[in-house]
């Protein structure tokens, strides 16, 4: 396409498209398009996991009515790995449950860099569990990292 001037992506991440970009073509990403739906999914899956919905469903299919006490999302300390627009939307949704949020790898943070390794992420999250007693982590989309 020799006359192509603009390439519009439907995703927030764009790093994978850069190698294919011809000189003079403007690249536009879809930052913000999927924030609400992705954050809603993160919240729903977190509640499902903490409340053990999959086991309830399997028991229901077997006509087993087993009462168990499960965890609530209310008041949890949550680490969000990848704190861009989606991560901030996740924080806003979890705030309704009085959760305390610990963001990791914010795009305005010096730590948010393409040189961070999975090992460094693992070490930082383990330290957060130990120091801040974080209840759970949500892996958000960290597009700038070369290993994602």
C-alpha positions as CSV (number, residue, x, y, z in Angstrom):
1,X,0.0,0.0,0.0
2,X,2.3,2.8,-1.2
3,X,-0.2,5.6,-0.4
4,X,-0.9,4.5,3.2
5,X,-0.6,7.5,5.5
6,X,-2.2,6.3,8.8
7,X,-2.3,2.8,10.4
8,X,-5.0,2.6,13.1
9,X,-4.8,-0.4,15.5
10,X,-7.8,-1.6,17.5
11,X,-5.5,-2.5,20.5
12,X,-3.8,-0.4,23.2
13,X,-0.5,-2.1,22.5
14,X,1.4,-1.1,19.5
15,X,5.0,-2.3,19.9
16,X,4.5,-5.4,17.7
17,X,3.4,-3.2,14.8
18,X,6.5,-0.9,14.8
19,X,8.8,-3.2,12.8
20,X,6.3,-3.3,10.0
21,X,5.7,0.4,9.8
22,X,7.0,2.1,6.6
23,X,8.7,5.5,6.9
24,X,6.1,8.4,6.9
25,X,3.2,6.3,8.1
26,X,1.6,7.5,11.3
27,X,0.7,4.8,13.8
28,X,-2.4,5.2,16.0
29,X,-3.3,2.8,18.8
30,X,-6.6,2.1,20.4
31,X,-5.7,3.3,23.9
32,X,-8.9,3.7,26.0
33,X,-11.2,1.7,23.7
34,X,-11.1,-1.5,25.8
35,X,-10.5,0.0,29.3
36,X,-14.0,-0.5,30.7
37,X,-14.6,-3.9,29.3
38,X,-11.2,-5.2,30.3
39,X,-11.4,-3.8,33.8
40,X,-14.9,-5.3,34.1
41,X,-13.6,-8.7,33.1
42,X,-10.7,-8.4,35.6
43,X,-13.2,-7.5,38.4
44,X,-15.6,-10.3,37.4
45,X,-12.9,-13.0,37.2
46,X,-11.4,-11.8,40.5
47,X,-14.7,-12.2,42.3
48,X,-15.3,-15.5,40.6
49,X,-12.0,-16.8,41.7
50,X,-12.2,-15.5,45.3
51,X,-15.8,-16.8,45.6
52,X,-14.9,-20.1,43.9
53,X,-17.6,-19.9,41.4
54,X,-16.2,-22.6,39.1
55,X,-16.4,-25.2,41.9
56,X,-19.9,-24.1,42.8
57,X,-20.9,-24.5,39.1
58,X,-19.4,-28.0,38.9
59,X,-21.2,-29.0,42.2
60,X,-24.4,-27.6,40.9
61,X,-24.2,-29.7,37.7
62,X,-23.8,-32.8,39.9
63,X,-26.7,-31.7,42.1
64,X,-24.3,-31.3,45.1
65,X,-25.3,-28.4,47.3
66,X,-22.1,-27.9,49.3
67,X,-21.9,-24.8,51.5
68,X,-18.4,-23.3,51.8
69,X,-17.1,-20.0,53.1
70,X,-15.1,-18.2,50.5
71,X,-13.2,-14.9,50.3
72,X,-14.5,-11.5,49.5
73,X,-12.8,-8.9,47.3
74,X,-13.9,-6.2,49.8
75,X,-10.9,-4.5,51.4
76,X,-8.2,-6.6,49.7
77,X,-4.8,-5.2,48.9
78,X,-4.3,-5.6,45.2
79,X,-1.2,-5.2,43.1
80,X,-1.8,-4.2,39.5
81,X,1.1,-5.1,37.2
82,X,0.8,-2.7,34.3
83,X,-0.7,0.6,35.4
84,X,-1.7,2.3,32.2
85,X,-5.2,3.4,31.3
86,X,-6.6,-0.2,31.7
87,X,-4.8,-0.5,35.1
88,X,-6.2,2.8,36.3
89,X,-9.7,1.8,35.2
90,X,-9.3,-1.5,37.2
91,X,-8.3,0.5,40.2
92,X,-11.4,2.7,39.8
93,X,-13.7,-0.3,39.7
94,X,-12.1,-2.0,42.6
95,X,-12.3,1.2,44.7
96,X,-16.0,0.5,45.0
97,X,-15.0,-2.5,47.2
98,X,-12.6,-0.4,49.3
99,X,-9.6,-2.2,47.9
100,X,-6.1,-0.7,48.4
101,X,-4.2,-0.6,45.1
102,X,-0.5,-1.0,44.6
103,X,0.4,-0.2,41.0
104,X,3.5,-1.7,39.4
105,X,5.2,-0.6,36.2
106,X,3.4,2.7,35.5
107,X,4.3,4.2,32.1
108,X,5.3,7.4,33.9
109,X,7.5,5.4,36.3
110,X,11.2,4.9,35.7
111,X,10.6,1.2,36.5
112,X,8.4,0.9,33.4
113,X,11.0,0.0,30.9
114,X,11.7,-2.5,28.1
115,X,14.7,-3.7,30.0
116,X,12.7,-5.2,33.0
117,X,12.9,-9.0,33.0
118,X,10.3,-11.5,34.2
119,X,12.7,-12.3,37.1
120,X,12.7,-8.7,38.2
121,X,8.9,-8.6,38.0
122,X,8.7,-11.8,40.1
123,X,11.1,-10.4,42.7
124,X,9.2,-7.1,43.0
125,X,5.9,-8.8,43.3
126,X,7.2,-11.2,46.0
127,X,8.6,-8.3,47.9
128,X,5.2,-6.6,47.7
129,X,3.5,-9.7,49.1
130,X,6.0,-9.7,52.0
131,X,6.2,-6.0,52.7
132,X,2.7,-4.8,52.0
133,X,0.7,-8.0,52.5
134,X,-0.9,-7.8,49.2
135,X,-3.8,-10.2,48.8
136,X,-3.6,-10.8,45.1
137,X,-2.2,-9.5,41.8
138,X,-3.8,-8.6,38.6
139,X,-1.6,-8.8,35.5
140,X,-2.6,-6.0,33.2
141,X,-1.3,-5.5,29.8
142,X,2.3,-4.3,29.9
143,X,2.9,-3.8,26.2
144,X,6.2,-2.0,26.5
145,X,8.0,-5.0,28.0
146,X,9.8,-7.1,25.4
147,X,8.9,-10.4,27.1
148,X,5.1,-9.9,27.1
